[in-house]
Amino acid sequence: MTDPNLYFTMAGAGLAGLGMICMASLAGWRGWLALKEREINAYADHGGHDGPTLPNASARIEIADLKERIRKLEAIASGVDL
């Protein structure tokens, strides 16, 4: 036969563990919200932008293509045969 107090002990331990997990999750959630609030405030303090950003991939490809064309035009202007 099993002791009924064992069930109460196990239920109490399970409830305590669940409470600890919930409290840790709540603390993490509040920390994440505080982080996002700081990011939003920093974004607003800088006038709505975070400073210089890198161009996207298509813009970098286009810039590289233009540089290549300029190099070829300079070579033609100087009389160098490509």
Helices and strands as residue ranges (DSSP letters): H 4-45, H 57-78
